[in-house]
Amino acid sequence: MSPSALYAIAVCHHRGLGRKKDLKKAVSYYRRAAEKGDKRAQNNLGYCLATGAGVAQNAQEAVQWFIRASHQS
């Protein structure tokens, strides 16, 4: 599945669009898209990690994802 498709699914889970809101599933899809290089997913995954939304709070990992996202063109 493409990074853009994974990101779109993550957003649907995150916002509850067309399905029940599920932050854990959103984080899972954000991570898959982020690992494939999607900068929006990298940023949103960083946010989830920084705030503890759907995942254990982890500031160090959040910063790493924010940095990766900032290096995308």
PyMOL commands that set and color helices and strands:
alter all, ss='L'
color gray80, all
select helices_A, chain A and resi 3-15+23-35+39-51+59-70
alter helices_A, ss='H'
color red, helices_A
deselect
rebuild
show_as cartoon
